[in-house]
Amino acid sequence: MPFPATAQTQKIISLGTSLTAKDGNSWTSPSGDFAFGFQEIVKHGFILAIWFNKIPERTIVWSANGDNLVKKGSKVELTEDGRLMLKDTATVTPIWTADAASGVAYAAMFDTGNFVLVNQDSKNLWESFNQPTDTILPTQIINQGSSLFAHRTPSNYSKGRFQFTVKSGGDLSLYNLNFPLDYVNLVYWPPTGTKYNGFRVTFNQSGSIYLTAQNGSIVYMISNNAVSLVDYYQRATLEYNGVFRHYVYPKSINSNSVNTEHVAWSSLSFIPSNICTSITGYTGPSACGLNSLCKNDEEGPVCLCPHGYSFVDPSDELEGCRQNFVSQSCDEASPEDHFYFQEMQNSDWTTASYEYFNNVSEDWCKQNCLKDCFCAALVFTEDVCLKKGTPLFNGRIDPTLSSKSLIKMRKNSTNERKHDGSTFKRVEPVLLSSSAFLNFFLLFITCFLVLRFLNDRKANANMFYPVIQGINLKCFSYMELKQATNGFMEELGRGSFSTVFKGVLASDNGKCVAVKRLDTMIGGNDLKFRAEVSSMGRTNHRNLVQLLGFCNERHNRILVYEFMSNGSLESFLFGGSRPSWCKRKEIALGTARGLLYLHEECSSQIIHCDIKPQNILLDDSFTARISDFGVAKLLMMDQTRTATKFQGTKGYAAPEWFKSLPITVKADVYSFGILLLEIVCCRKHYEAKIEEQEQMILVDWAYHCSQKSKLHRLFENNEAKDDLEEMEMYLKIAFWCIQDDPAFRPTMKNVIRMLEGNVEVLTPPSPSSF
């Protein structure tokens, strides 16, 4: 069949022609500048690609199967019916197919680097220029709705973490993805408040790259470093690290005047100028992965692990770092003996702090973090202390930063011996004369007896009067509760500020109770004690744990609750066996009803502030009972919100806690949303030990599975098929509850209506990433 004259100038690839996968096997352009074919990326792993064919690096500019390498012997074929297909040796179904209209007459590799499928009338039916991967070449354009995707690593051509796109609305943007999931986290270029709205990005024959409007006028010049195409190869690539660079490479590498050993791609321009400081979001991944820091040097961003951490995958530094030591346990005594702080100047972690303090010293900040088992690091600036938990997001090191980071590290044996710079520190004794010592001792005894007498009078007064006026609760003596718990012998659980013991009340026919003893050494526990008595004393609902009484004697702050025989929801959900969906559904609904009572139905509106599995207890019939009101907030009749510093537990806390915004009942709705996800999926909201990074953060993983119709990966096989539709509906409800904007979250009344199936559950927007 004769070909058109325009096509005769090309090296024609006829129908029925094929290439077999072996390194360098290719179809070249007429000049030999470009080739289309196979390169071996890893041992026995081949990629179908287009590359610069005359330079030693054979730099790839387009690829078809970066996510699915094929074995040696695989084949790409332009079939007799005009389809371009890549087939692996072990499969019948094509790995990749060019999406071209019917009527393909031949294929051609052009000297521009464009591979095309052409019909008999010389019309391009498919071309690689319209399906870019990470690179554009001179004469290539990116239209609205088209994108470049960064590779995962320099040697891994699967889709990575960053994208360059002209959005359908016309905005030119660089943004990072919630990798390894594929939805947008945030735009990191152009800077916040700047927009470049245009029709297409053009890489012209003069070597300039710019955004144009529909009428052809230039809106923004991306790279104006025009270099001759006669003397230089050129490309613009969105690199694996998120930087968009314009590169050149001299064509005259065989010239006697050029030392070929030192010839390489050189960068003419790049955006953004510093990606480490450009990504300033408070959620999701940054330029580097979890627990790592980004540092910008002369050649671009570098990811670093803090002291005591190492890369999860040394071949992919953007995947983040893992901790090499055992974290602080909430039960660990004397943390100052086991932990110290590793200091890093000019650094910070831009993710939202879960607690912060003003007008404090660095030493005070460290001591506060040591007492907090959730605190993994600090950022300190002048007199401002920011507490960070794991995982750590958006770490960066830059000379422009005035803050410093303090990473909490577990001491090893060497550190413990040399913590103050010497192996031992000797203290000289102070000698007292016998008469001076005797006088001091007598004075001490006198003061002790006077203070003891005054405290006893105060304690006796407390025994007969409630802590909060207007609340009718039994006032227990300390000795009565000590006897009931057999000397506080049988521990049921332990929290950051209290320990719960099992007790038996002899005065109440041997009734079992839970006795919650607040730690007298923790400052502010008197306020937590009063808050809990005040909150619980005003409530009466089947989905709340009932407060029976209290003890307010001397320094003892003790609360007495009804005993919950089936423990907490945490042990029920995350124990050995997977509870039935029916029982989990009942628990979710019971918890929602308890929250509705607190928000709308009790005499004083209450924000619980700390909804999590540990605070949902289960009675004899596994009915959900909300407990632990130590940080709850009472709202007066004319209030709808309260301003307060962070309370509750990281991971379950709503974003407004970290943005210094007023707190409303919608903060509890957010926490319930996280809890509901855990109930549906029977796993914790964050699990660092999961091998697959994409599954670590439950919110991201669950939303990804929901969007991609992969719920079978989220639920275990033993879930009944009849339940899957209902479980998917519960996921949607959870996603509505955890919307970043409190206004988008439903009230608990509407949550219950959705859980009961009385109203339609619409498809929710993407929730914010953790």
C-alpha positions in Angstrom: 0.0 0.0 0.0 1.6 3.4 -1.0 2.1 5.9 1.9 1.6 9.6 1.7 4.6 11.7 0.7 4.9 13.2 4.2 5.2 9.8 5.8 7.9 8.6 3.3 10.4 10.9 5.1 10.0 8.8 8.2 11.1 5.3 9.2 7.8 3.6 8.8 6.7 0.8 11.2 4.4 -1.3 9.2 1.4 -3.2 10.4 2.3 -6.6 11.7 5.8 -5.4 12.9 6.9 -6.2 16.5 9.8 -5.8 18.9 10.9 -8.3 21.5 12.0 -7.2 25.0 15.8 -7.1 25.2 17.9 -4.1 26.2 18.0 -1.4 23.5 15.8 -3.2 21.0 14.1 -0.3 19.4 12.6 1.6 16.4 14.7 4.8 15.9 13.9 8.2 14.4 15.4 9.1 11.0 18.3 11.0 12.6 18.7 8.5 15.3 18.2 11.1 18.0 15.3 9.2 19.6 14.3 5.6 19.9 11.1 3.7 20.8 11.5 0.3 22.3 12.7 -1.6 25.4 15.1 -0.7 28.2 16.1 -3.0 31.0 15.4 -1.0 34.2 16.0 -3.7 36.8 17.3 -7.2 36.3 14.8 -9.0 34.1 12.5 -6.0 34.2 11.9 -4.1 31.0 10.1 -0.9 30.2 8.6 0.2 26.9 9.8 3.7 26.4 11.1 6.6 24.3 14.6 7.9 25.0 17.4 10.1 23.8 19.3 7.6 21.7 22.7 9.4 21.0 23.7 10.1 24.5 25.3 7.6 26.9 22.6 8.0 29.5 19.8 7.1 27.1 17.5 9.4 29.1 13.9 8.2 29.0 11.3 10.9 28.1 8.1 8.7 27.9 7.1 5.3 29.1 4.1 3.0 28.8 4.4 0.5 31.6 6.3 2.1 34.5 3.9 0.5 37.0 4.2 -3.0 35.5 7.6 -3.9 34.1 7.7 -6.9 31.7 10.1 -9.8 31.4 12.7 -10.5 28.7 10.9 -12.0 25.7 7.8 -9.9 26.1 6.6 -8.2 22.9 5.2 -4.9 21.6 3.4 -5.3 18.3 1.6 -3.1 15.8 -1.0 -5.7 14.8 -2.5 -6.2 11.4 -5.6 -4.5 12.5 -3.7 -1.4 13.6 -3.5 -1.8 17.4 -0.3 -1.1 19.3 -0.1 -3.6 22.2 2.4 -4.6 24.8 2.1 -8.2 26.0 4.0 -10.0 28.7 5.3 -13.5 28.1 3.0 -14.9 30.8 -0.2 -13.2 29.9 -2.7 -13.2 27.1 -4.3 -9.9 28.1 -2.2 -6.9 26.9 -0.2 -5.1 29.6 -0.7 -1.8 27.7 -2.6 -0.7 24.6 -2.4 2.6 22.7 -5.9 4.1 22.8 -6.2 5.0 19.1 -9.2 5.2 16.8 -9.6 2.5 14.1 -7.9 3.0 10.7 -4.3 3.0 11.7 -2.1 2.5 8.6 1.4 2.6 10.1 3.5 4.0 13.0 6.5 6.3 13.0 9.1 7.7 15.3 9.8 11.4 14.6 13.0 13.3 15.3 11.0 15.5 17.7 10.7 12.5 20.1 7.0 12.0 19.2 5.9 8.4 18.4 2.7 8.4 16.4 0.0 6.1 14.9 -1.1 7.5 11.6 -4.0 6.7 9.2 -3.9 6.6 5.4 -4.6 10.3 5.2 -1.5 11.2 7.3 -3.7 12.1 10.3 -2.3 11.3 13.7 -4.7 9.0 15.5 -2.5 8.6 18.6 0.8 10.2 19.6 3.0 10.0 22.7 3.1 13.8 22.9 -0.6 13.7 23.9 0.1 11.1 26.6 3.1 12.6 28.5 4.5 10.9 31.6 7.1 13.0 33.4 8.8 15.0 30.5 7.9 17.4 27.7 10.1 18.1 24.7 10.5 21.1 22.3 7.4 21.5 20.1 5.3 19.6 22.7 2.3 21.2 24.5 0.3 20.4 27.6 -3.4 21.3 27.1 -6.0 21.9 29.8 -6.7 18.7 31.7 -3.4 17.2 30.9 -0.6 16.5 33.4 2.9 15.3 34.0 3.4 12.8 36.8 6.8 12.4 38.6 8.4 9.0 38.8 8.5 7.4 42.2 12.4 7.3 42.3 15.2 8.0 39.8 15.1 4.3 38.9 11.5 3.5 39.5 9.2 4.7 36.7 5.9 4.0 38.4 3.7 7.0 39.2 5.1 9.0 42.1 4.1 11.8 44.5 4.0 14.9 42.4 2.0 16.3 39.5 2.3 19.2 37.0 -1.0 20.1 35.4 -3.0 22.7 33.6 -6.4 22.1 35.3 -9.6 22.1 33.4 -10.3 25.6 34.7 -7.0 26.8 33.4 -4.9 27.0 36.6 -1.3 26.0 36.1 -0.2 24.1 39.3 2.3 21.9 40.9 0.9 19.8 43.6 1.7 16.8 45.7 -0.5 13.7 46.1 -1.5 11.9 49.3 1.0 9.3 48.2 0.7 6.3 47.9 -2.9 7.2 47.2 -3.6 9.2 44.1 -5.7 12.2 45.2 -4.5 15.8 45.7 -3.0 16.9 49.0 -2.1 20.5 48.2 -0.7 22.9 45.6 2.9 23.9 46.4 3.4 26.2 43.3 2.6 28.9 42.5 2.8 30.4 45.9 -0.4 30.9 48.0 -2.4 33.9 46.7 -0.9 33.7 43.2 -2.7 32.1 40.2 -1.6 31.6 36.6 -4.7 30.9 34.5 -4.2 29.9 30.9 -5.1 27.6 28.1 -1.9 25.5 27.5 1.8 25.1 28.3 4.0 25.3 25.2 7.7 24.2 24.8 8.6 26.1 21.6 11.3 25.4 19.1 13.4 28.2 20.5 13.6 26.4 23.9 11.2 28.6 25.9 8.5 27.2 28.1 5.4 29.3 28.8 1.7 29.3 29.7 -0.5 30.9 27.0 -4.1 32.2 27.0 -6.6 30.9 24.4 -5.7 33.8 22.1 -2.0 32.8 22.2 -0.8 35.6 24.5 1.8 34.6 27.1 0.4 34.5 30.6 3.5 33.3 32.4 7.0 32.5 31.3 8.1 29.3 33.0 11.6 29.2 31.4 13.0 31.9 29.1 16.6 30.5 28.9 16.4 29.9 25.2 19.2 27.6 23.9 19.8 26.5 20.3 18.1 23.2 19.4 20.9 22.8 16.8 23.6 22.6 19.5 21.7 21.1 22.5 19.2 18.4 23.3 16.5 19.8 25.6 13.8 18.5 27.9 11.7 19.7 30.8 11.0 17.1 33.5 9.0 16.9 36.7 11.5 15.1 38.8 10.8 12.4 41.4 11.4 15.0 44.1 8.7 17.4 42.8 10.9 20.0 41.1 10.1 20.9 37.5 13.5 21.5 35.7 14.5 22.6 32.2 17.6 20.7 31.1 20.0 20.9 28.2 22.7 18.5 26.9 25.3 19.4 24.3 25.0 17.4 21.1 28.7 17.8 20.2 29.8 15.1 22.7 32.1 13.6 20.1 34.0 16.8 19.6 37.7 16.8 20.5 37.1 20.0 22.5 34.7 18.3 24.9 35.7 15.9 27.7 32.9 13.4 27.4 33.5 12.0 30.9 32.1 15.3 32.4 29.2 15.9 29.9 25.8 15.6 31.6 22.4 17.2 31.6 22.6 20.7 33.1 19.7 22.7 34.6 18.7 26.0 33.0 15.8 26.8 35.4 13.5 25.2 37.8 10.4 25.7 40.0 9.8 26.1 42.9 13.0 27.7 44.1 12.9 25.7 47.4 10.3 22.9 47.6 11.2 22.2 51.2 9.7 25.6 52.3 7.1 25.7 49.5 5.0 22.8 50.9 3.5 24.3 54.1 0.4 22.3 54.5 -0.6 21.0 57.9 -1.8 17.6 56.7 -0.6 14.9 54.3 2.9 14.2 52.9 5.4 16.9 52.2 8.5 17.0 50.0 9.8 14.1 52.0 8.0 11.3 53.8 6.8 10.7 57.4 9.3 11.4 60.2 11.9 12.8 57.8 13.2 16.3 57.1 13.7 18.1 53.8 16.9 20.1 53.1 17.5 22.1 50.0 21.0 22.1 48.6 22.7 23.2 45.4 21.3 20.2 43.4 17.8 20.3 44.9 16.0 18.8 47.9 17.5 16.1 50.0 15.6 14.0 52.5 17.2 13.3 55.9 16.3 11.2 58.9 16.6 12.7 62.4 19.0 11.1 64.8 17.5 7.8 66.0 15.5 7.2 62.8 16.4 5.4 59.6 14.9 5.3 56.1 12.0 2.9 55.7 13.3 2.0 52.2 16.9 3.2 51.5 16.2 3.0 47.8 13.3 5.4 48.2 14.2 8.2 50.6 10.9 10.0 50.0 9.1 7.1 51.7 10.1 8.5 55.1 11.8 7.3 58.2 11.1 4.8 60.9 12.0 5.1 64.6 14.9 2.8 65.7 14.1 2.9 69.4 11.1 2.0 71.7 8.7 4.8 72.2 7.8 6.1 75.6 5.1 4.1 77.3 2.4 5.9 79.2 3.1 3.5 82.1 6.8 4.3 82.1 8.1 5.7 85.4 10.8 8.4 85.6 10.9 9.2 81.8 13.7 11.8 82.5 15.9 8.8 83.3 15.3 7.1 80.0 14.9 9.9 77.4 16.8 13.0 76.3 16.4 15.5 73.5 18.4 15.6 70.3 18.6 19.2 69.1 18.4 20.4 65.4 18.9 24.1 64.7 17.0 25.9 62.0 14.4 23.3 61.6 10.7 22.6 62.3 7.8 20.3 61.5 5.0 22.4 60.0 2.2 19.9 60.8 -0.3 21.3 63.3 0.9 20.9 66.9 -1.4 19.0 69.2 -0.6 21.3 72.1 1.3 24.6 72.4 2.4 27.0 75.1 3.5 30.6 75.2 5.9 32.4 77.5 7.7 29.3 78.6 11.4 28.3 78.8 13.0 25.6 76.8 13.6 23.5 80.0 9.9 23.8 80.9 9.0 22.7 77.4 11.3 19.6 77.6 9.9 18.6 81.0 6.4 18.9 79.8 7.2 16.7 76.8 8.9 14.1 79.0 5.7 13.8 81.1 3.6 13.3 78.0 3.9 9.8 76.4 2.3 11.1 73.2 5.0 13.8 72.7 7.6 12.7 70.2 9.2 16.0 69.4 9.2 19.7 70.2 9.6 22.8 68.1 10.9 25.7 70.2 11.0 29.4 69.1 12.0 32.0 71.6 9.4 31.4 74.3 6.9 29.4 72.3 6.7 25.6 72.8 5.0 23.4 70.2 4.4 19.7 71.0 4.4 17.1 68.1 3.2 13.5 68.0 4.0 10.7 65.6 4.0 10.4 62.8 5.9 13.7 62.2 4.8 15.6 59.0 6.5 18.2 56.9 9.9 18.3 58.5 12.4 20.8 57.0 15.8 22.3 57.7 16.6 25.8 56.3 18.8 28.7 57.3 15.9 31.1 57.2 14.1 29.2 60.1 14.6 30.7 63.5 13.1 27.7 65.3 14.8 24.5 66.5 13.5 21.0 66.8 14.1 18.7 69.8 13.6 15.0 69.1 12.7 12.9 72.1 15.2 10.0 72.1 15.5 6.9 74.3 18.9 6.8 76.0 21.2 3.9 75.5 23.6 2.7 78.2 26.3 5.0 77.0 24.1 8.0 76.9 22.8 7.3 80.4 26.3 7.2 81.8 27.6 10.3 80.0 24.4 12.4 79.8 26.0 15.4 81.6 29.4 15.1 79.9 31.1 12.9 82.5 30.9 9.3 83.6 30.1 10.2 87.2 29.2 13.4 89.0 30.4 13.6 92.5 28.5 15.6 95.2 30.3 16.7 98.3 28.3 16.2 101.6 27.4 19.2 103.7 28.4 18.5 107.4 26.1 19.8 110.1 26.9 20.2 113.7 24.8 17.9 116.0 23.1 20.9 117.7 22.2 22.6 114.4 20.8 19.4 113.1 18.7 18.8 116.2 17.2 22.3 116.0 16.4 21.8 112.4 14.7 18.5 113.0 12.5 19.8 115.8 11.4 22.7 113.7 10.5 20.3 110.8 8.4 18.1 113.1 6.5 21.1 114.5 5.7 22.4 111.0 4.6 18.9 109.8 2.2 18.5 112.7 0.6 21.9 112.3 0.0 21.3 108.5 -1.3 17.8 109.2 -3.9 19.2 111.6 -5.0 21.9 109.2 -5.3 19.4 106.3 -7.3 17.0 108.4 -9.8 19.7 109.2 -10.1 20.6 105.5 -10.5 16.9 104.6 -13.2 16.4 107.2 -15.1 19.3 105.8 -14.8 17.9 102.3 -16.2 14.6 103.3 -19.6 16.1 104.2 -20.1 18.5 101.3 -20.3 17.8 97.5 -17.5 19.1 95.3 -20.0 20.8 93.0 -23.1 22.4 94.5 -26.4 21.0 93.2 -25.2 17.5 92.4 -26.5 14.6 94.4 -23.7 12.0 94.5 -22.4 9.9 97.4 -19.3 11.2 99.1 -17.0 8.3 100.0 -14.2 8.3 102.5 -10.7 7.4 101.4 -10.6 4.4 103.8 -13.9 3.1 102.5 -12.6 3.0 98.9 -9.2 1.6 100.0 -11.0 -1.3 101.6 -13.4 -1.7 98.7 -10.4 -2.1 96.3 -8.3 -4.2 98.7 -5.7 -1.5 98.9 -6.1 -0.5 95.2 -4.9 -4.0 94.2 -6.7 -5.0 91.0 -5.9 -2.5 88.2 -8.5 -2.3 85.3 -6.7 0.3 83.3 -4.4 3.3 83.2 -4.5 6.6 81.5 -2.3 9.7 81.3 -3.7 11.2 84.5 -5.4 8.4 86.4 -5.6 4.7 87.2 -8.8 2.6 87.4 -9.2 -0.2 90.0 -11.9 -2.8 90.5 -13.7 -2.5 93.8 -16.5 -4.1 95.8 -18.8 -2.0 98.0 -19.5 -3.8 101.3 -22.1 -1.1 102.1 -24.0 -1.9 98.9 -24.5 -5.6 99.0 -21.1 -6.4 97.4 -21.8 -4.3 94.3 -18.8 -4.1 91.9 -17.6 -0.6 91.0 -14.8 1.0 89.0 -12.7 3.3 91.2 -10.8 5.9 89.2 -7.9 7.4 91.2 -6.5 10.6 89.7 -2.7 11.0 89.9 -2.0 13.6 92.7 1.4 14.3 91.1 -0.2 15.7 87.9 -0.9 19.4 87.9 -4.4 20.4 87.0 -6.0 17.2 88.1 -8.1 19.0 90.6 -9.7 20.8 87.6 -10.1 17.5 85.7 -11.7 16.0 88.8 -14.2 18.8 89.2 -14.9 18.8 85.4 -15.7 15.1 85.5 -17.9 15.3 88.6 -19.7 18.4 87.2 -20.3 16.7 83.8 -21.2 13.2 84.9 -23.3 14.3 87.9 -25.8 16.0 85.6 -26.3 13.1 83.2 -28.6 10.1 83.1 -28.6 8.0 79.9 -28.3 4.3 79.1 -25.3 5.0 76.8 -23.3 6.8 79.5 -21.4 5.2 82.3 -23.1 6.3 85.6 -21.1 8.2 88.2 -22.0 6.8 91.7 -19.9 9.0 93.9 -16.5 10.6 94.7 -13.9 11.1 97.3 -12.3 14.5 97.9 -10.3 13.9 101.0 -6.9 15.5 101.5 -5.0 15.1 98.3 -7.1 12.1 97.1 -9.3 12.8 94.1 -11.3 9.6 93.4 -14.3 8.9 91.3 -16.6 5.8 91.7 -18.4 4.5 88.6 -20.6 1.5 87.9 -18.5 -1.5 86.8 -18.5 -2.4 83.1 -17.9 -6.1 82.9 -16.9 -6.3 79.2 -14.1 -3.7 79.3 -13.4 -1.1 76.6 -14.3 -0.9 73.0 -10.5 -0.9 72.3 -10.0 -4.4 73.5 -13.2 -5.5 71.9 -12.3 -4.2 68.5 -8.6 -4.8 68.3 -8.4 -8.1 70.3 -7.8 -11.5 68.8 -11.2 -12.3 67.2 -13.2 -10.0 64.9 -16.6 -9.1 66.4 -19.7 -9.5 64.2 -20.9 -6.6 62.1 -24.2 -6.7 63.9 -22.6 -6.1 67.3 -20.3 -3.5 65.9 -23.2 -1.7 64.3 -25.1 -1.6 67.6 -22.1 -0.2 69.4 -21.7 2.6 66.8 -25.4 3.5 67.2 -25.3 3.4 71.0 -22.3 5.7 71.0 -24.0 8.1 68.7 -27.1 8.2 70.9 -24.9 8.9 74.0 -23.3 11.8 72.2 -26.7 13.2 71.0 -27.8 13.2 74.6 -24.7 15.1 75.7 -25.1 17.6 72.9 -28.8 18.3 72.8 -30.8 16.5 75.5 -29.2 16.8 78.9 -29.8 19.8 81.2 -26.4 21.4 80.3 -25.0 20.9 76.9 -21.7 19.0 77.1 -18.8 18.6 74.6 -17.0 15.4 75.6 -13.7 16.3 73.9 -12.1 12.9 74.1 -14.2 10.3 72.2 -12.0 7.3 71.4 -12.2 3.4 71.8 -10.6 3.5 75.3 -13.4 5.8 76.5 -16.3 3.6 75.2 -17.0 0.9 77.7 -19.2 -2.2 77.3 -21.7 -3.5 79.9 -23.0 -7.0 80.4 -25.0 -7.0 77.2 -22.2 -5.2 75.2 -24.2 -1.9 75.2 -21.9 1.1 74.5 -21.4 3.4 77.5 -19.4 6.6 77.1 -17.0 7.3 79.9 -14.1 9.5 81.1 -15.4 13.1 81.2 -12.2 14.5 82.6 -11.7 17.0 79.8 -15.4 17.6 79.0 -16.7 21.2 78.5 -20.0 22.4 79.8 -21.8 25.0 77.6 -24.2 27.4 79.1 -27.7 27.8 77.6 -26.6 30.8 75.6 -23.4 29.2 74.3 -22.7 27.2 71.2 -18.9 27.1 71.4 -16.0 27.5 73.8 -12.5 28.7 73.4 -10.0 26.4 75.1 -6.5 24.9 74.6 -6.1 21.4 73.2 -7.9 18.6 75.1 -8.3 14.9 74.2 -6.2 12.5 72.2 -4.2 13.1 69.1 -5.5 11.2 66.1 -9.1 11.6 67.2 -9.0 15.4 67.7 -10.7 17.7 65.2 -8.6 20.1 63.1 -10.0 23.2 64.9 -8.2 22.1 68.1 -4.9 22.8 66.3 -6.0 26.0 64.6 -6.9 27.9 67.8 -10.5 28.0 66.6 -13.5 27.9 68.9 -14.6 24.4 69.8 -18.2 23.3 69.3 -20.1 20.0 69.5 -18.8 19.3 66.0 -15.4 18.5 67.5 -17.1 15.4 69.0 -18.7 14.6 65.6 -15.2 14.5 64.1 -13.9 12.2 66.8 -16.9 9.9 66.3 -16.1 9.8 62.6 -12.6 8.4 63.3 -14.1 6.0 65.8 -16.8 4.9 63.3 -14.0 4.1 60.7 -12.3 2.0 63.4 -15.5 0.2 64.2 -16.3 -0.6 60.5 -12.7 -1.7 59.6 -11.8 -3.3 63.0 -8.4 -1.6 63.0 -6.7 1.5 64.6 -6.7 4.8 62.9 -2.9 4.7 62.6 -0.7 1.5 62.5 3.0 2.2 61.9 3.9 -1.5 61.7 1.9 -2.2 58.6 4.3 -3.1 55.8 2.3 -1.3 53.1 2.7 2.4 53.6 -0.5 3.3 51.9 -2.4 1.4 54.6 -0.8 3.1 57.6 -3.3 5.9 58.0 -6.9 4.5 58.0 -8.6 7.7 56.8 -6.5 7.8 53.6 -6.6 4.1 53.0 -10.4 3.8 53.6 -11.2 6.7 51.3 -8.9 5.3 48.6 -10.6 1.9 48.7 -14.0 3.6 48.6 -13.1 5.7 45.6 -11.5 2.9 43.7 -14.2 0.3 44.4 -11.6 -1.8 46.4 -13.6 -2.4 49.6 -12.6 -6.0 49.5 -9.1 -4.9 50.5 -10.6 -3.0 53.4 -12.8 -5.7 54.9 -11.9 -9.2 55.8 -13.3 -12.1 53.7 -15.4 -13.4 56.6 -17.7 -10.3 56.4 -21.1 -11.4 55.1 -21.8 -10.1 51.6 -25.2 -8.8 52.7 -23.4 -6.5 55.2 -21.0 -5.0 52.7 -23.5 -2.4 51.3 -24.3 -1.3 54.8 -20.7 -1.1 55.8 -20.0 1.1 52.7 -22.8 3.4 53.8 -21.2 3.6 57.3 -17.9 4.6 55.7 -19.6 7.5 53.9 -21.2 8.6 57.2 -17.7 8.6 58.8 -16.3 10.6 55.9 -19.0 13.2 56.4 -18.1 13.4 60.1 -14.4 14.0 59.5 -14.7 16.9 57.1 -12.1 19.6 57.7 -14.8 22.3 57.9 -17.1 21.8 60.9 -19.9 23.3 59.0 -19.9 20.3 56.6 -20.1 17.8 59.4 -23.6 16.6 60.3 -25.1 16.9 63.8 -25.3 13.8 65.9 -29.0 13.8 65.4 -28.5 13.6 61.6 -25.7 11.0 62.1 -28.2 8.8 63.9 -30.8 9.2 61.2 -28.2 8.1 58.6 -27.0 5.2 60.7 -30.6 4.0 61.1 -31.2 4.3 57.3 -33.9 7.0 57.7 -32.1 9.4 55.3 -30.1 9.0 52.2 -26.3 9.2 52.6 -24.9 11.3 49.8 -21.3 10.8 48.5 -19.0 12.9 50.7 -16.1 15.1 49.5 -12.6 13.9 50.2 -11.8 14.2 54.0 -8.6 15.9 55.0 -5.6 13.6 55.2 -3.9 13.0 58.6 
